[in-house]
Amino acid sequence: MNMASNKKLLLITIGAIFLFSLSACSTNGGLSAKGVNTKLNQSEYSWSIILKNSETADDLNTTKAAVQYNGDITHISYQEKPKEGNTFLLVELIIEKTKSGPSKFEWANLYVLDSSGVKFYRHPNDTFLESFNFSRIKSTDLTFGKNEGFICFEMTKQASKGKLYLVYDSLEGENRIKLK
């Protein structure tokens, strides 16, 4: 081979390597076309969401002892039931502000998505969780720090039997976490 052929082969090889390396690079930071987190890496988001546990309950009930004014002890029963045909989905989370970015974690952007594409939002008043000794994450938008505890969703029993995802939509994209 002569010198011109070697240079031409070298340029073709370098060009092919360059094109191959460009095609392997992601231009959207690991997000699919719909903005879904395909890396499943919470460090990609300003608000990290860690799923500790999730479970369904057709009702919640407990009995607590209470001391009355005269010193007698009485037992008080607490019960909370979802609407007919529904179940509670209790989700234990750690939500933490990990980097600069959107300043608030907005509950209106968090929902459970079922296999049919139906969205279920946080129960409008899940303060009842505290009566059953579940530490509850406050329901006002979070602004800083580490927040640990439970939140409650109410959904149809049928939906709770299929695949479920916890989804948080933000300016950084859709953060989707598989529940079951």
Buried (B, 14 or more C-beta within 10 A) or exposed (E): EEEEEEEEEEEEEEEEEEEEEEEEEEEEEEBEEEBBBBEEEBEBBBBBBEBEEBEBBEEBEEEEEEEEEEEEEEEEEEEBEBEEEBBBBBBBBBBBBBEEEBEBBBBEBBBBBBEEEEEBBBBEEBEBBEBBEBEBBEBEEBEEEEBEBBBBBBBBEBBBEEEBBBBBBBEBBBBBBEBE
